[in-house]
Amino acid sequence: MSTVNRSIVAAVFQDDSQAQQAMADLQNAGFTDDQIRYSVHKGGAGILDALMGLGFAQDQANYYNSEFMAGRTVVTVNAGDRQQEAYDILMRNGAYDWNSRTGQTASAGNYTQTAQTDYGSNYTQTPTTEGEQKVRLREEQLQAQKQQVQAGEVGIHKDVVTEEKTLNVPVSREEVYIERNPVSGTVPADTPIGEGGEETYKVPVREEQVNVTKQPVVTEEIGVGKRTVQDSQQFSDTVKREEARINRTGDVNVEGAPEDNTSTNQ
């Protein structure tokens, strides 16, 4: 792990997309943009002065600057007390550092030798016991990153609509009726007919009248809210993986090696 006294972790990527994925994983792990520096060569000056300013030793700064000038991506992380976590994230995404390139590791007594392909470290040989070596095979895995985007907008407004309505109201009115019934008998003699002039009787006739007014009332209530629903989307991409091919020279028995990945050199 390449670090300096200010807890800077540095790594190199041959594939810039792997560097982008590593930065996304660092951010998901809680590292901020201020802690992560991403340097990709697009022509122009190198990053030697910037590395020296971060506290790298001259040989380490020269190494990372030469990788940068060769067109590779250099990512540095001000990890604080989370150096190992940042280092693991970078390495998991296909990075390598100054230690793995110069045959040194943080633990004494061992070394790491790394061969390269066109997309990063191909295998790592770590001597463990005499006559035994381990080859680590890797493969690319798809990882999905989710972010919130606006998919649409719902607006609700009120329109005034005019329509004709009819209201039936029962009303009452008075009408005059006349009943004529024959009677018999006499009137007093002291009341001659025709005296006193003509007589007029008035009967008031009434009816109900309707006054119509308009008053707004609430007829409906609309509630608007949002809820989260789960859906599934499927993505496909081409990934690479490493397979071990065993090359034999002469009559050598290789125990446990698959036949289809074994070739013999005469």
NORRAMO-V415856 format. One record per backbone hydrogen bond with DSSP energy under -1.0 kcal/mol. NH is the residue of the N-H (numbers start at 1). CO is the residue of the C=O. If there is no record, write none. Layout:
# NORRAMO-V415856
{{NH:CO} {NH:CO}}
This chain:
# NORRAMO-V415856
{{7:4} {9:77} {10:2} {11:75} {12:96} {13:73} {19:15} {20:16} {21:17} {22:18} {23:19} {24:20} {25:21} {26:22} {27:23} {28:24} {29:25} {30:27} {31:26} {35:32} {37:76} {39:74} {51:47} {52:48} {53:49} {54:50} {55:52} {56:51} {61:57} {62:58} {63:59} {64:60} {65:61} {66:62} {67:63} {68:64} {69:65} {70:66} {71:68} {72:67} {73:13} {74:39} {75:11} {76:37} {77:9} {78:35} {79:7} {79:77} {82:79} {86:82} {87:83} {88:84} {89:85} {90:86} {91:87} {92:88} {94:91} {95:90} {96:12} {101:97} {102:98} {104:99} {113:125} {115:123} {117:120} {120:117} {122:115} {125:113} {128:132} {132:129} {140:240} {174:206} {191:188} {195:192} {197:194} {208:172} {242:138} {246:261} {248:263} {250:265} {252:250} {261:258} {262:259} {263:246} {265:248}}
